[in-house]
């Protein structure tokens, strides 16, 4: 990860990476097909979870409230929760979802 981070612009860092085996003949799930939304960091060090379809409105509201583009900090990208039967928890980590789908890493 150090080599990858060395090539990125300031403020963007990779903090976790995994390799997943996709068994031959199995369905390949694209990242976009599994996208639920994003987590945004707030000045109060909290995370606000925003569904992808609501992201533009969220960003516009933040910028309309006097925020600057560089004040928006996307903390994480989240997958649809296809793992749990808990309907209240709509999102999950991509790492967990891919591990569930492909059973290896």
N, C-alpha and C positions, 0 to 999 in steps of 0.2 A: 504494500500500500504506500510505502514511503516514496517509491519511484513514481507511482501514479500521482500522488499529491504534489510532488515536486514540479509537475508539468501543469498544474491547475492555477488559475488566477487566484489572487488573494481573496480570502473569505469563503472559498469553496474547498471542502475537504471530504475525502472518503474516509468513513470511520469503520466500515464493515464491508467485507466482500466474501462471497462463497462461490464455489463452483458446483453446478448441479448436473447430474447425469440424466439425459433424456433418453430413455430406452428406445431402441430402434422400433419403429412402427407405432409408437405411442403418439397421442395428440400433442402438438406443441402449442402451448398457451402463450400468446404475446403479452408483453407488459401492459399494453394499452387495453387489451380485452379484460384484464383483471383490475384495472385502475378504479379505486374508490374515491380517492382525493388526497388531501395534503394536511400536514400539521404545520401551523405557523407559530413561531415564537413571538411572545408579546414582551413589551418592556418590563412587565412584572414577572418575567421568567416563567410564565405559564405557556401552555400549548393550546391553541385553538384548532379544532379539527373541522375542516371544510370539505364537503363533497365536491368533486371535480366540477359538476354542473353549476355549483354556486361560487366557484372560485373568482370569476370575473367580478361579480357583484361584491364579494368580500373585499377584493383588492381595491375596487372603486370606492367603497365606503371608507376604507383605511386612508386612501389618498385624499378623499374628500374631507376627512376629519383633520386635515392639516399634515398628514404624514407625507414622507418623501418616498420615492420608489426604493431608495436604498435602505429605508427603515423597515421594509418588509423582509422578514427572514423566514424562508421555508425551511422548517426543521426536519421534515420527513415526507416521503411519498408513500402512500398506503394502498394496499390491495383490498379488493372486496373480500369480506370474511366468508369464505366457503368452507371453513374448518369447523366452526362452532355452530351449535343449534341455538345459541343465545341470540335472538333476533334484535336485541338492543345494541349489541356490539356489531356494528355494520362493517368495520374495517379490521384489518390484521396486517402484520408485517409481511412484506413480500417474501422474506426468507422463510417464514413459517408456512406460507401458502405454497411456495415451490417445493418445500420439503414434503408437504402433504400430497401434492400432485405427483411428484416423481419418486418419493420414498428414498432418496439418497442425496448425498452432497459430498 
